[in-house]
Amino acid sequence: DGAIDFCIVQIQLLQCAASTSDVERKVILSVQSLIPALKDLKVDSLRESELSSSFGHPFVQALLSGGDANRVARCGNTTPVEMETYSRPDYFVDQYQQYERAFTTCFGEFKDDRTACVPALFDFYRLAIFAKEELDRHHLDSILCFQAIGLQFTFYIMSRKSPFLYLFTELYSITLPRTLQSLNQLLGSLDDMLSISYAHSLITPLENRITPQIPTLQIEYVHHNQTTLSPSFPLSFAPINNRNLH
């Protein structure tokens, strides 16, 4: 009847991945990881839990940590280690050294495609906080983030150019397929996926550490859950040209 045996397709993709280099292998594995969840059916809208477990985790795990013995991708939804915040990222990828967690290389947030703008904006701000705190604490050269709204995954990278300047840059947006028939649409994003995986593979602590000088405005203050700031993080509202930046 002309039907495609997707078991064979997955085997062929795995064989192809086995013959390629590390980053290319991750891209192929990320495509293969999506196939079990794809059905040519009129399935209801994805809830956040299904989005993260059936699509997000298999895809991101393969793309960022597939085959890496010392990187672990997790749908943790737990408070980041060592961070002074009550916020919890939906997703993170941890780097291990000597069998112990060393630092986090990626944070992620999930929302279903019916999410209003304001909650999505808060999630974006939370990602920036998680990234900045991890950069500061472990003196990383950069850190990756992604925000998934429905099946559209937008990836960002944060880097620190000086003690006073952080850059949070959008890299690429990738829309994951929902059905088997739409799987070929992912082919147009393979180069973007390769760039994302490669950027993630380069994340490492700086040799020359930069002492952070900018305090973090935690999400609790943005939500107005707290009205006083921690004395260890005083804010200055003076014009920037009046500050001593040297």
Secondary structure, 3 states (H helix, E strand, C coil): CCCCCHHHHHHHHHHHHHCCCHHHHHHHHHHHHHHHHCCCCCCCCCCHHHHHHHHHHHHHHHHHHCCCCCEEEECCCCCCCCCCCCCCCCEEEEEEECCEEEEEEEEEEEECCCCCHHHHHHHHHHHHHHHHHHHHHHCECEEEEEEEECCEEEEEEEEEEECCEEEEEEEEEEECCCCHHHHHHHHHHHHHHHHHHHHHHCCCECCCCCCCCCCCCCHHHHCCCCCCCCCCCCCCCCCHHHCCCC
